[in-house]
């Protein structure tokens, strides 16, 4: 009986300790956070340091009050507040809110705007290198623009992609991203939301992503200055270097649908399923509306390279590949 009582007491003591630990780890009250923010401008260095550490430990609940304090005009409070938000950028829970708060501060005409802008730029530069490494490890292909032209970068996410919609969030750290291509990779709402936040983009290719017209239109509304090219998924496998003029095929991808159907470099495409095409853009537009596995009939003119040779008109049946 005595042993049982002692066991009950021990269990109660453990439960009480667990309760105290849970309370200590709970979100700090708003008045405590406010008091710590007030101490960021204290005359004693020790009090300022202690307040900074407590706010950093508080995490997400401290972000919004800190953002308001930064706009108050006190340079000491603002500088320390920005330092705390900068340190929270790597926090999984508080990071997005801290980034948003710093962006808002940088856009405002406040005393610490330049400090906030510098903090964001420095963090993104380092974080961007990490993001690129992670994306490349997952199969994304990076193409840097020549230094003499621009400092931008293009990213293609195709069949080698092994990541998820959550992994696409790494794209938001690429500050020089100008062209983003999805080739044969399904995009869900999560992935589409990431793309809509990429303000540095100029061009987006959505080939075989499974997105409907409504989703593409919504993306266009969020990125009005971005050129968005959509293809259902059918791939012909040809290229052209000509700008305007007739639809002359310059390159044929080995093993592609066009290659297997007998299309050759130098062929001029005259029509698709009987509908005339004036140039390579017209050919691309017609194929873009077809899905993988669908068949199209290409009418092509093939020039006889022998002296005095005439052009031969051919009808080629093509079964489209998938991106």
C-alpha positions in Angstrom: 0.0 0.0 0.0 2.8 2.4 0.9 4.6 1.5 -2.4 1.5 2.2 -4.4 1.1 5.6 -2.7 4.6 6.5 -3.5 4.1 5.5 -7.1 1.0 7.7 -7.3 3.0 10.7 -5.8 5.8 10.1 -8.3 3.5 10.0 -11.2 1.8 13.2 -10.0 5.2 14.9 -9.6 6.2 14.0 -13.2 2.8 15.2 -14.5 3.2 18.5 -12.7 6.7 19.0 -14.1 5.5 18.2 -17.6 2.8 20.8 -17.2 5.3 23.4 -16.0 7.5 22.6 -19.0 4.5 23.0 -21.4 3.6 26.3 -19.9 7.2 27.6 -20.1 7.4 26.5 -23.8 4.0 28.1 -24.6 3.7 31.2 -26.7 4.7 34.3 -24.6 1.9 36.7 -23.8 1.5 39.8 -26.0 2.3 42.1 -23.1 5.6 40.4 -22.5 6.5 40.7 -26.1 5.6 44.4 -26.0 7.8 44.9 -22.9 10.8 43.2 -24.5 10.4 45.4 -27.6 10.4 48.4 -25.3 13.7 47.3 -23.9 15.4 47.2 -27.3 16.0 50.9 -26.8 17.1 50.7 -23.2 20.2 52.6 -22.2 21.8 49.4 -20.7 23.4 47.2 -23.2 22.6 44.0 -21.2 18.9 44.8 -21.2 18.9 45.4 -25.0 20.7 42.1 -25.5 18.5 40.1 -23.2 15.4 41.5 -24.9 16.7 40.6 -28.3 17.4 37.0 -27.3 13.9 36.7 -25.8 12.2 38.1 -28.9 14.3 35.8 -31.1 13.3 32.8 -29.0 9.6 33.9 -29.2 9.7 33.4 -33.0 6.5 33.9 -35.0 4.4 35.7 -32.3 7.1 38.4 -32.2 7.2 39.2 -35.9 4.2 41.4 -36.3 4.9 43.5 -33.1 8.5 43.9 -34.3 7.3 45.1 -37.7 5.2 47.8 -36.1 8.1 48.8 -33.8 10.5 49.2 -36.7 8.3 51.8 -38.2 8.3 53.9 -35.0 11.2 56.1 -35.8 13.6 54.9 -33.0 16.8 53.9 -34.9 18.1 51.6 -32.1 14.8 49.8 -31.8 14.5 49.6 -35.6 18.0 48.3 -36.1 17.7 45.6 -33.4 14.2 44.7 -34.7 15.6 44.2 -38.2 18.5 42.0 -36.9 15.9 39.8 -35.1 13.8 39.5 -38.2 16.8 38.7 -40.3 17.8 35.9 -37.9 14.3 34.6 -38.1 14.4 34.3 -41.9 15.9 30.7 -41.5 13.2 29.7 -39.1 10.8 27.3 -40.8 7.7 28.7 -39.0 8.6 32.4 -38.7 10.7 32.8 -41.9 7.9 33.7 -44.4 6.4 36.2 -42.0 9.8 37.7 -41.2 10.6 38.1 -44.9 7.2 39.8 -45.5 7.8 42.2 -42.6 11.3 43.1 -43.9 9.9 43.6 -47.5 7.2 45.9 -46.1 9.8 47.9 -44.1 12.0 48.2 -47.2 9.1 49.6 -49.2 8.2 52.2 -46.6 9.7 55.7 -46.2 11.1 54.9 -42.7 14.4 55.5 -41.0 15.4 51.8 -41.3 14.2 51.1 -44.8 17.7 50.8 -46.2 18.9 48.6 -43.4 15.9 46.2 -44.0 16.7 46.2 -47.8 20.3 45.3 -47.1 19.4 42.6 -44.7 17.1 41.0 -47.2 19.6 41.3 -50.1 22.4 39.7 -48.0 20.3 36.9 -46.8 18.8 36.1 -50.2 22.2 36.0 -51.9 23.4 33.3 -49.5 20.1 31.5 -49.5 19.9 31.6 -53.3 23.1 29.6 -53.6 21.6 27.0 -51.2 18.4 26.9 -53.1 20.1 26.4 -56.5 22.1 23.5 -55.1 19.0 21.8 -53.7 17.0 22.3 -56.9 19.9 20.9 -59.1 20.1 17.9 -56.8 16.4 17.3 -57.5 16.9 17.4 -61.3 16.3 21.1 -62.2 18.5 22.4 -65.0 20.1 25.8 -64.7 21.3 27.9 -67.6 23.2 31.1 -66.7 23.0 34.0 -69.1 26.3 35.2 -70.6 27.9 37.8 -68.3 28.1 40.2 -71.2 24.4 40.0 -71.9 22.7 39.9 -68.4 23.1 38.4 -65.0 19.9 36.4 -65.3 19.3 32.6 -65.1 16.9 30.2 -66.7 15.6 27.1 -65.0 14.0 24.1 -66.7 12.1 21.5 -64.7 11.5 18.4 -66.8 11.4 14.6 -66.8 14.4 14.3 -64.5 12.7 16.3 -61.7 12.4 14.2 -58.5 11.0 16.9 -56.3 7.6 17.8 -55.0 5.4 20.9 -55.0 6.9 21.8 -51.6 10.4 21.7 -53.1 9.4 24.3 -55.7 9.4 26.9 -52.9 13.2 27.0 -53.3 12.6 28.9 -56.5 11.5 32.0 -54.5 15.1 32.5 -53.4 16.4 32.8 -56.9 16.6 36.6 -57.3 17.9 36.5 -60.9 15.4 34.0 -62.3 14.1 35.2 -65.7 12.8 32.2 -67.5 11.1 29.1 -65.9 10.1 26.1 -68.0 8.0 23.1 -66.8 8.2 20.3 -69.4 6.1 17.2 -68.6 5.9 18.0 -64.9 2.3 18.2 -63.4 1.7 21.4 -61.5 -0.8 21.5 -58.6 -2.1 24.5 -56.7 0.9 24.6 -54.4 3.3 24.7 -57.3 1.2 27.3 -59.1 1.2 29.5 -56.0 5.0 29.4 -55.9 5.2 30.5 -59.6 2.8 33.4 -59.0 5.3 34.9 -56.5 8.3 34.9 -58.8 8.3 38.6 -59.7 11.6 38.6 -61.6 10.2 36.3 -64.3 9.9 37.3 -67.9 8.9 34.0 -69.5 7.2 30.9 -68.3 6.7 27.7 -70.3 3.9 25.3 -69.2 4.2 22.2 -71.4 2.3 19.2 -70.3 1.6 20.4 -66.8 -2.1 19.4 -66.7 -3.2 23.0 -65.9 -6.6 24.1 -67.2 -7.4 27.4 -68.9 -8.8 28.9 -65.7 -5.6 28.2 -63.7 -3.4 29.6 -66.5 -5.6 32.7 -66.7 -5.3 33.2 -62.9 -1.5 33.0 -63.2 -1.5 35.5 -66.0 -3.5 37.9 -63.8 -0.9 37.7 -61.1 2.0 38.0 -63.5 0.7 40.5 -66.1 4.1 41.4 -67.4 5.2 37.7 -68.0 5.0 35.9 -71.3 3.3 32.6 -70.6 3.4 29.8 -73.2 1.1 26.8 -72.7 1.1 23.5 -74.5 -1.1 20.6 -73.6 1.7 18.1 -73.8 2.1 17.0 -77.4 5.7 17.3 -78.5 6.8 17.2 -82.2 10.6 17.5 -81.6 11.7 20.1 -84.1 13.3 23.5 -84.0 13.8 26.5 -86.2 16.2 29.4 -86.2 14.2 31.5 -88.7 12.3 34.6 -87.5 9.2 35.0 -89.6 9.0 33.8 -93.2 8.3 30.2 -94.1 8.2 27.3 -91.6 11.6 25.8 -92.4 12.7 23.1 -90.0 16.3 23.6 -88.9 16.7 20.8 -86.3 15.1 17.5 -85.6 15.6 15.9 -82.2 16.9 12.4 -82.6 14.3 9.8 -81.6 11.5 12.4 -81.5 8.1 12.0 -83.0 9.2 14.1 -86.0 12.3 12.0 -86.5 10.4 8.8 -86.4 7.8 10.2 -88.9 10.6 11.1 -91.4 10.8 14.9 -90.9 14.3 16.1 -92.0 16.2 19.4 -91.4 15.5 21.7 -94.4 11.9 20.5 -94.8 9.3 23.3 -95.0 6.0 22.6 -93.2 3.1 23.8 -95.4 0.1 22.6 -93.4 -1.0 20.7 -90.3 -4.0 18.4 -90.9 -4.8 20.4 -94.0 -4.7 23.8 -92.4 -1.9 26.0 -93.8 0.9 27.3 -91.6 2.7 30.5 -92.5 5.6 30.2 -90.1 7.2 28.2 -87.3 5.1 30.1 -84.7 1.9 28.9 -86.5 3.2 25.3 -86.4 4.0 25.6 -82.7 0.5 27.0 -82.0 -1.2 24.1 -83.8 0.8 21.4 -82.1 0.4 23.1 -78.7 -3.3 22.2 -78.6 -2.7 18.5 -79.1 -1.9 16.0 -76.4 0.7 13.2 -76.3 -0.2 10.2 -78.4 -2.4 12.2 -80.8 -1.7 12.0 -84.5 -1.2 14.9 -86.8 -0.6 15.0 -90.6 2.2 17.3 -91.7 2.3 18.5 -95.3 6.0 19.3 -96.1 8.0 20.5 -99.1 11.4 18.8 -99.4 13.8 20.4 -101.8 15.8 18.1 -104.1 19.4 19.2 -103.4 20.6 18.1 -106.8 21.1 20.8 -109.5 17.8 21.7 -111.1 16.0 19.6 -108.6 12.3 20.4 -107.7 10.6 20.5 -104.3 8.7 17.3 -103.4 5.5 17.5 -101.4 5.2 14.8 -98.7 2.4 13.8 -96.4 3.9 12.6 -93.0 1.8 11.0 -90.3 3.2 12.0 -86.8 2.3 10.5 -83.5 3.2 13.2 -80.9 5.4 12.5 -78.0 5.0 13.8 -74.4 7.0 16.5 -72.9 
